[in-house]
Amino acid sequence: MATVHRTLPGMKIRNFTVPVPIIQGGMGIGLSSYTLAGAVAKEGGMGVLSSAALDRIVSKRHGKKLNPRDAAAQDVRDAKAIGNNGFIGMNVMVALINTYEASVLGAMDGGVDAIISGAGLPMSLPEIALTHPRANEVALIPIASSGRALDLICRRWSRSGRLPDAVVVEGPLAGGHIAWRTIEEANDPANKLENLLTDVFEVAKKWGNFPVIAAGGVYTHEDICKSLDAGCAGVQMGTRFLATIESGANAEYKKLLVDCKEEDIELSTKPGSPCGMMFRVIKQSPFYQE
């Protein structure tokens, strides 16, 4: 018997509604390319760029030297052009402290619809965004992995008069920069995404009942429906988009990803990402270390 896929609802965030409740995860160093983000936006989801090393990537693409702010603005414009002006977000990692403010403001210059920020707690995000003329137009979305972390964010943000427009709840099955410090913590059943969501829903309700978006291990239509049925407004998906034609990954890596099995993927802690946080790698990739 054929599986019947139900129609997915739109996802309302701040002053806009994304037709399809899917946010494409921000994957750094050009993997979340403007071509990928634009293609996702064109199909009705929210395409997401990454600010990591964006000045070098966009400067090379356009054949001229761009600073981080101008590069972020240009990347958003390039994605918007492909996406028929659909919804585009920019993922800006807190850990990239030297370019954080410039990337936020540059994305806003370029017409971004949302700033999504994690790899640390984005405490200063609203204060930075509120200096920009488009502050009221752009959704501010922190990434959190617990109700406690979200509550800390909301307490700090409330001082500036701006609360999250949504929150991405990233579970331990996410691809990179996950919150836990050890593999044992990441594998603890208490930290499964469904358990994290329970606490986050309570905190989100306390601070205005803003949308909650599930991330980490969301891969199929059934996974999306499960998150929606649990009360989420939508989902964030990264790996699902990584091997697409529009992705910025090279052909060799895309083939490794398509051919790999579950046992070929490992949570790397030595050294983890360049930010010192755990992320998942394919053992056959050049990033893998024993």
C-alpha positions in Angstrom: 0.0 0.0 0.0 1.4 3.4 -1.0 2.3 5.9 1.7 0.0 8.9 1.7 1.9 12.2 2.5 -0.2 14.8 4.1 0.0 18.4 3.1 2.3 20.4 5.4 1.1 23.7 6.8 2.9 27.0 6.6 5.2 28.3 9.3 4.4 31.7 10.8 7.4 33.6 12.1 7.2 37.2 13.2 5.5 39.1 10.3 5.7 36.5 7.6 4.6 32.9 6.8 7.0 30.4 5.2 4.8 28.3 2.9 6.6 25.0 3.8 7.5 24.5 7.5 11.1 23.6 6.7 14.2 25.6 7.4 17.3 24.4 5.6 20.1 24.2 8.2 23.1 26.6 7.9 26.2 24.6 7.0 29.4 26.6 7.0 32.4 27.2 4.7 30.2 27.4 1.6 28.1 24.2 2.0 25.0 26.3 2.5 25.7 28.1 -0.7 23.6 30.8 -2.2 22.5 28.3 -4.8 21.2 25.9 -2.2 19.5 28.6 0.0 18.0 30.1 -3.1 16.7 26.8 -4.4 15.1 26.0 -1.0 13.5 29.5 -0.9 12.1 29.0 -4.4 10.4 25.8 -3.4 8.7 27.5 -0.4 11.0 26.7 2.5 13.5 29.0 4.2 16.9 28.8 2.6 19.7 29.5 5.1 23.2 30.8 4.4 26.2 30.6 6.7 28.5 33.4 7.6 31.5 31.2 8.3 34.4 32.3 6.0 31.9 34.2 3.9 34.1 37.1 3.1 36.6 34.7 1.4 34.0 32.7 -0.4 32.0 35.7 -1.8 35.1 37.7 -2.6 36.4 34.8 -4.7 33.0 34.3 -6.4 32.7 38.0 -7.3 36.3 38.6 -8.1 36.8 41.5 -5.7 37.8 41.9 -2.0 34.8 42.2 0.3 34.7 42.7 4.0 32.5 40.4 6.2 29.6 42.9 6.3 29.5 43.5 2.5 30.0 39.8 1.8 27.0 38.8 4.0 24.9 41.4 2.2 26.0 40.2 -1.2 25.4 36.5 -0.4 21.8 37.3 0.7 21.2 39.3 -2.5 22.6 36.4 -4.6 20.4 33.8 -2.8 17.3 36.1 -3.1 17.8 36.4 -6.9 17.8 32.6 -7.3 14.9 32.2 -4.8 12.5 34.5 -6.6 12.7 36.7 -3.4 11.6 33.8 -1.2 12.6 33.6 2.4 16.3 33.6 3.2 18.0 33.3 6.6 21.6 33.7 7.7 23.1 31.4 10.3 25.7 33.4 12.3 27.7 31.4 14.9 28.4 33.1 18.2 31.8 31.4 18.3 32.9 33.5 15.3 33.3 36.6 17.5 35.5 38.6 15.2 32.9 38.8 12.4 29.7 38.2 14.4 28.3 41.8 14.4 29.4 42.6 10.9 27.7 39.4 9.6 24.4 40.1 11.4 24.3 43.7 10.1 25.5 42.8 6.6 22.8 40.1 6.2 20.2 42.7 7.3 21.7 45.1 4.7 21.2 42.5 2.0 17.5 42.0 2.9 17.6 38.8 5.0 14.4 37.6 6.5 15.8 35.9 9.6 19.0 35.7 11.6 19.6 32.2 13.2 22.3 32.1 15.8 23.9 29.3 17.8 27.3 27.7 18.6 27.1 29.5 21.9 24.3 31.6 23.4 23.5 34.6 21.2 23.0 37.0 24.1 23.9 40.2 22.2 21.9 39.5 19.0 18.9 41.8 19.6 21.2 44.6 20.8 23.1 44.4 17.5 20.0 44.0 15.3 18.2 46.9 17.0 20.9 49.3 15.6 19.8 48.5 12.1 16.9 50.3 10.2 15.4 46.9 9.3 15.3 45.7 12.9 11.5 45.3 12.9 11.4 43.4 9.7 14.0 40.6 10.5 13.2 37.6 12.7 15.7 36.8 15.4 16.0 33.1 16.1 18.3 31.6 18.7 19.4 28.0 18.6 19.1 26.3 22.0 19.4 22.7 23.3 17.5 23.0 26.6 14.8 24.9 28.3 17.3 26.3 30.7 19.5 27.8 27.9 16.4 29.3 26.2 15.3 30.8 29.5 18.7 32.5 29.9 18.5 33.9 26.4 15.0 35.2 26.9 15.9 36.9 30.2 18.8 38.7 28.6 16.9 39.6 25.4 14.0 41.0 27.4 16.3 43.8 28.7 16.4 45.1 25.1 12.7 44.8 24.6 13.0 42.1 22.0 12.2 38.4 22.5 12.9 35.5 20.1 10.6 35.3 17.1 11.1 31.5 17.2 13.7 29.1 18.6 15.5 26.2 16.9 15.8 23.3 19.3 18.9 21.3 18.3 19.0 17.7 19.6 22.1 15.5 19.9 21.6 14.0 16.4 22.3 17.4 14.8 25.3 17.5 12.4 27.5 20.0 14.0 28.3 22.4 16.9 26.1 20.5 19.3 25.8 21.7 22.9 27.0 18.6 24.8 30.7 18.3 25.7 31.0 14.5 25.8 29.7 11.7 23.7 28.2 10.2 26.8 26.1 13.3 27.4 25.1 13.4 23.7 23.9 9.8 23.9 22.1 10.2 27.2 18.4 9.2 26.6 17.4 12.3 28.7 18.8 14.5 25.9 16.8 13.0 23.1 15.1 15.7 21.0 11.6 14.8 22.1 12.6 15.2 25.8 14.3 18.6 25.1 11.2 19.8 23.3 9.0 19.3 26.4 11.1 21.8 28.5 11.5 24.2 25.6 7.7 24.4 25.0 7.2 25.4 28.6 9.8 28.2 28.4 8.6 29.4 25.0 5.0 29.6 26.4 6.3 31.5 29.4 7.9 34.2 27.2 5.1 34.7 24.8 4.5 31.3 23.1 6.8 31.9 20.1 7.2 29.1 17.6 9.5 26.1 18.3 11.4 24.5 15.5 12.8 20.9 15.8 16.3 20.1 14.6 18.7 17.1 14.7 17.8 13.8 13.2 14.9 15.1 11.1 15.1 13.4 7.7 11.8 12.1 6.3 8.3 13.3 5.8 7.3 11.2 8.7 9.9 12.9 10.9 8.5 16.2 10.0 4.9 15.1 10.8 6.1 13.7 14.1 7.6 17.1 15.1 4.5 19.0 13.9 2.2 16.6 15.9 4.4 17.2 19.0 3.6 20.9 18.8 6.4 22.3 16.7 5.8 25.0 14.1 8.4 23.5 11.7 11.7 21.7 11.4 15.3 22.5 10.5 17.1 20.0 8.2 20.7 20.1 7.2 22.1 16.7 6.0 19.1 16.1 3.8 20.2 19.0 1.6 23.9 18.3 1.7 24.2 16.0 -1.4 21.9 18.1 -3.6 23.0 19.5 -6.9 22.7 23.0 -5.4 24.8 22.3 -2.3 28.3 23.8 -2.1 29.9 20.4 -1.2 32.2 18.9 -3.8 31.2 15.9 -5.8 33.6 13.5 -3.9 32.0 14.4 -0.6 28.5 14.2 -1.9 29.3 10.6 -3.1 30.7 9.7 0.3 27.6 11.0 1.9 25.2 9.1 -0.4 27.2 5.9 -0.1 27.8 5.9 3.6 26.0 3.7 6.2 25.0 4.6 9.7 28.2 3.0 11.1 30.3 5.3 8.9 29.2 8.4 10.7 30.9 9.4 14.0 30.6 12.2 16.5 34.0 13.8 16.4 35.5 15.2 19.6 39.2 15.3 18.7 39.4 18.1 18.1 35.7 18.5 17.0 35.0 21.5 14.9 37.4 24.5 14.6 35.3 26.1 17.3 36.1 23.2 19.6 32.5 21.8 19.6 31.5 18.3 18.6 30.2 17.6 15.1 29.4 14.6 13.0 31.8 13.4 10.3 32.0 10.6 7.8 35.0 8.4 8.7 36.1 8.2 5.1 36.3 12.0 4.9 39.6 14.0 5.3 38.1 15.6 8.5 38.0 12.3 10.4 40.6 11.7 13.1 40.9 8.7 15.3 
